[in-house]
Amino acid sequence: MRYFPFLTTLFCVIAISASESQGQWVQTSEPPGLVNCLAASGSNIFAGTNVGVFLSTNSDTSWTAVDSGLTNSAVTALAVSGSNIFAGTQSGVFLSTNSGTKWTAVDSGLTSSAVTALAVSGSNIFAGTQSGVFLSTNSGTNWTAVDSGLTNSAVTALAVSGSNVFAGTYGGVFLSTNGGATWTADTTGLTNRIYALAVSPNGPGGTNLFAGTWGSGVFLSTNDGTSWTADTAGLTDKNVYSLAVSGGNVFTGTSGGGVCLSTNGGASWTAVNSGLTNGAVTALAVSGSNVFAGTYGGVFLSTNGGRNWTAVNSGLTNLTNFIVTALAASGSNIFAGSQDHGVFLSTNSGASWRTVNPGLANNDITALAVRGSSIFAATWGSGVYLSTNSGTIWRPVNGGLTNMWVTALVISGSNIFAGTNGGIFLSTNSGMIWTAVDSGLANLIVNALAVSGSNIYAATDGMVFLSTNSGTSWTAVDSGLTNTYVAALAAGGSNIFAGTQDDGVFLSTDSGASWTAVDSGLTNSHLATLVVSGRSFFAGTYGGVFLSTNSGTSWTAVDSGLGNDYVNALAVSGSNIFAGTYGSGVWKRPLPEITAVHEASATELPNRFSLAQNYPNPFNPTTTIRFDLKENSTVKLDVFNVLGQKVREFDLGHASAGSHSQSVDMSRYSSGVYLYRIDAMASDGERFVSTKKMVLMK
């Protein structure tokens, strides 16, 4: 099964930069990435990202981080009021009075810390949260809940028109005409969840109110929300992330169709994407004649009403939504497959990357494989693609491939095997023709493939299978494998390693006839990837990278400097090992250095308490929550709905210092946003409480 992150301006992806230093992982250069929100203040443009706020004073030509005092860097909303800049984060509101040079938390009375929207109306500042709307009349010094009549408290957007304040929620639009004291539902004709709101003039004294929804496009109200009409003619994508108004122009940012423009009050829309190389537009802002678009691929600027766009990302090069799903090396070339953004190529050991997607009709890459000058890319939904010129051009190679949801690729001589959601396929002619090779394969959902000599191993959703005759027939080889959900396979000599989802690594030395758990030192048992380099065996887990040089008898964490512990892919190229992560791109480390660390047995306990983002997120129906304890502690982990009601609780008792994880099953609960909270009391009396958001999507 494959999970798709549902990313909007509300939900953020981890993005961490690291400077190169001795003895640790360093982040490679990456494509510019996700911008959550934008705001203009005179000639200043502010960009809110998941790693803080950036400022441009020269029309976006270059950016500078302005984060001093911003203790939570996941910025989801920005608003300007005179010389005051407000930043909404996952832990409240921050204020800067000096263009971001210094930020101060302004949270008194703000009982819901996950701020999703901000709006200014005169001296009133409104904050939309997952628990309703809050009002401050004194620049954020104090906040008061203003929710009377607001029957849906999950606020996603705010807009102001004169004395009217509009709140977009998961349950439609609400209007307040008295500064938030009371709210009235304005939903007649309005369908789906609201993700964006914008107000534009409609003749003398008239107002157009636009609502962007998820799944039904844009709706227009000309009577302050009393009734709504769908305005979708020409709209290339009906999943709307953002809206902005510039004079008589209304711009819509969509989830995959780029920017659409209406010059007639929403009656019709036209795609305006020339030069816009990323179609997921999460934020829009207007500054004079300039229109800015924040995307999953950085910031773009249009100076001519959206007819042309130019990437303007200098200084934003380490902000990314680069979820790496696969890595492959071909000589000095390193290929990175990503979720939703296609294939990236580096010819200089990760110092720089460029997209290599021409001809690739599906950018959701699940696996990569290399044979000579041929690069094969598996996609989720469009089968297999082949490039023979380092990604300059791709062409589909799907003849006979009856299942296009490809999860794994492996090459054995002239044979190419593709694991799919509906069995295994074999091609003997570079993918031109595929044949199903499933005889004896009792489970057709394939998670991983591996080759050892003439043996082919396949891990499915419930078993491991072996074929000794190029897939003509398969035999189950599971004896001793106590967890049959195998996510990764790797072969090294006569050793076969199986990485499971929850029970660590298993080793077989007899072609799968029997398996033994080899977990000593493996402090995270949720495996995502395995790779072999000589006598070194590397395991990528949801808790970092581990190394064994004794066939799995013992493992050592080799994570120093690795800014993201969710490692989806590993690859060795020359003297470097590369790690692809869930949300912060590709990292690298010299192999000799990492081996020396292992030999020195340099293991460290966490030096702080921390709660990680759950993975996967969104999820269906299970997810894993990871946390670090710097001291022995008594731990409770609770899950709440957006109303604050506790729906799951885990009394974990006394836990030792170190890294821990907890699997959470939400199969009994409906789709939506949930909060999870850890409450840890250390043996020395120190208490750690932290809350994060997760999304269940069925």
Secondary structure, 3 states (H helix, E strand, C coil): CCCCCCCCCCCCCCCCCCCCCCCCCEECCCCCCCCCEEEEECCEEEEEECCEEEEECCCCCECEECCCCCCCCCEEEEEEECCEEEEEECCEEEEECCCCCCCEECCCCCCCCCEEEEEEECCEEEEEECCEEEEECCCCCCCEECCCCCCCCCEEEEEEECCEEEEEECCEEEEECCCCCCCEEECCCCCCCEEEEEEEECCCCCEEEEEEEECCCEEEECCCCCCCEECCCCCCCCEEEEEEEECCEEEEEECCCCEEEECCCCCCCEECCCCCCCCCEEEEEEECCEEEEEECCEEEEECCCCCCCEECCECCCCCCCCEEEEEEEECCEEEEEECCCEEEEECCCCCCCEECCCCCCCCCEEEEEEECCEEEEEEECCCEEEECCCCCCCEECCCCCCCCEEEEEEEECCEEEEEECCEEEEECCCCCCCEECCCCCCCCCEEEEEEECCEEEEEECCCEEEECCCCCCCEECCCCCCCCCEEEEEEECCEEEEEECCCCEEEECCCCCCCEECCCCCCCCCEEEEEEECCEEEEEECCEEEEECCCCCCCEECCCCCCCCCEEEEEEECCEEEEEEECCCEEEEEHHHHHHHHHCCCCCCCCCCEECCCECCCECCEEEEEEEECCCEEEEEEEEECCCCEEEEEEEEEECCEEEEEEEECCCCCCEEEEEEEEEEECCCCEEEEEEEEEECC
